Amino acid sequence: MKIENIKFKSSDFHSHLKSRMLQRGVTKEEVEITIKDGWKADDAKTSTEGKVFVFPYNREWEGKYFAEKEVTVYYKFIKGKILLLTVKSRYGENFLKGGGGSANRI
């Protein structure tokens, strides 16, 4: 499966995932970009894959201003299809980009 061409439908986002996305301020578009352009999340569990991407944010989240948002998406491949598991986000600035070291630790 070519990840770089992936487009998700609403049905690809199960109710738990949708709840986490809303709770953590992550959009469908950010999930797609993270999977296509992100780097490997080194904290993914065995048989699970993860990708991390840092987005410019430059606005408030929960009453505090943040320059960047780091999004991590965890997923599996099952029978040639991608199954989205969950997402994490953290807000801040000067996140390491491109992986390596503790860049992916949430």
Secondary structure, 3 states (H helix, E strand, C coil): CCHHHCCCCHHHCCHHHHHHHHHHCCCHHHHHHHHHHCEECCCCCCCCEEEEEEEEEEEEECCEEEEEEEEEEEEEEECCEEEEEEEEEEEECCCCCCCCCCCCCC
